[in-house]
Amino acid sequence: MRFVKVCIQIAILYLIYWLGTLIQGLLHTAIPGSIIGMILLFLLLHTKVVKEKWLGDGAQFLLTYLALLFVPATVGIMNYLSFFNGKGIITVAIVLLSTFLVMVISSVVGEKIAIKKKQSKDLGEGYGA
């Protein structure tokens, strides 16, 4: 039963992605459809039209195997090695810097969210006493 639930949740996430690409195609914007889909998902979650628990297991499943999703893209780069000739050090530096920035920003945001949740939990317990 859990397998079916996860499959349905992934299908809903894919539908939101597909709507994003459809919107991008209709409006001919420079913003990728996947980004439009993410914004759409954010708005649906923020307005509580879609609840997090409705998609949580499917999203967690995708996050668990996220690294595997990058393998085809990484292998595809092998077709374009000539593009990187002479620029290898710069490319490595950019990748390392951007990875570091993502890690730092993610940790800061995660810490702030954890502190906010703890504070709201502490305030909630204070009222019950």
C-alpha positions in Angstrom: 0.0 0.0 0.0 2.9 2.4 0.8 4.4 1.7 -2.6 1.1 2.8 -4.3 0.9 5.9 -2.1 4.5 6.9 -3.0 3.8 6.3 -6.7 0.7 8.5 -6.6 2.6 11.3 -4.8 5.5 11.2 -7.3 2.9 11.3 -10.1 1.4 14.4 -8.6 4.8 16.0 -8.3 5.4 15.1 -11.9 2.1 16.6 -12.9 3.1 19.9 -11.2 6.4 19.8 -13.1 4.5 19.1 -16.4 2.2 22.1 -15.7 5.3 24.3 -15.2 6.7 23.2 -18.6 3.3 23.7 -20.2 3.1 27.3 -18.8 6.7 27.9 -20.0 5.8 26.7 -23.5 2.6 28.8 -23.6 4.3 32.0 -22.4 7.6 31.4 -24.2 9.5 32.6 -21.1 13.2 32.2 -20.5 12.4 30.7 -17.1 12.7 26.9 -17.3 9.4 24.9 -16.9 10.9 23.0 -13.9 11.4 26.3 -12.0 7.9 27.4 -12.8 6.7 24.1 -11.5 8.7 24.6 -8.3 7.2 28.0 -7.9 3.7 26.5 -8.5 4.4 23.8 -5.9 5.6 26.4 -3.4 2.4 28.5 -4.0 0.2 25.4 -3.6 1.9 24.4 -0.4 2.1 28.0 1.0 -1.6 28.6 0.4 -2.4 25.1 1.8 -4.2 24.1 -1.3 -1.9 21.1 -1.2 -0.8 19.8 2.2 2.8 18.7 2.8 1.7 15.3 4.1 0.0 14.6 0.8 3.3 14.7 -1.0 5.9 14.1 1.8 6.6 10.4 1.2 7.0 10.8 -2.5 9.3 13.8 -2.2 11.4 11.9 0.5 11.7 9.0 -1.9 12.9 11.3 -4.7 15.4 13.0 -2.3 16.7 9.6 -1.2 17.7 8.7 -4.7 18.6 12.2 -5.9 22.2 11.4 -6.5 21.3 8.7 -9.0 19.2 11.2 -11.0 22.4 13.1 -11.7 24.3 10.2 -13.2 22.8 10.5 -16.7 23.6 14.2 -16.8 27.1 13.6 -15.6 27.7 10.9 -18.2 26.2 13.1 -20.9 29.0 15.7 -20.2 31.5 13.2 -21.7 30.1 14.2 -25.1 31.2 17.8 -24.6 34.7 17.4 -23.1 36.2 19.7 -25.9 34.0 22.5 -24.4 36.0 22.3 -21.2 39.5 22.3 -22.7 41.6 25.0 -21.1 38.8 25.9 -18.7 39.1 22.9 -16.4 40.5 24.7 -13.4 37.9 27.5 -13.7 35.1 24.9 -14.0 36.3 23.0 -11.0 36.6 26.2 -8.9 33.1 27.2 -9.9 31.7 23.8 -9.0 33.5 23.8 -5.6 32.4 27.4 -4.8 28.8 26.8 -5.8 28.7 23.6 -3.8 30.1 25.3 -0.8 27.6 28.1 -1.1 24.7 25.7 -1.4 25.9 23.8 1.7 26.3 27.0 3.8 23.0 28.6 2.7 21.1 25.3 3.3 22.6 24.9 6.7 21.8 28.4 7.7 18.2 28.1 6.5 17.8 24.7 8.1 19.1 26.0 11.4 16.8 29.0 11.3 13.8 26.8 10.6 14.8 24.4 13.4 15.1 27.3 15.9 11.8 28.8 14.8 10.1 25.4 15.2 11.6 24.9 18.6 10.5 28.4 19.7 7.0 27.9 18.5 6.9 24.5 20.3 8.2 26.1 23.5 5.6 28.8 23.3 2.9 26.2 22.7 3.9 24.2 25.8 4.0 27.4 27.9 0.3 28.0 27.3 -0.6 24.4 28.4 1.1 24.8 31.8 
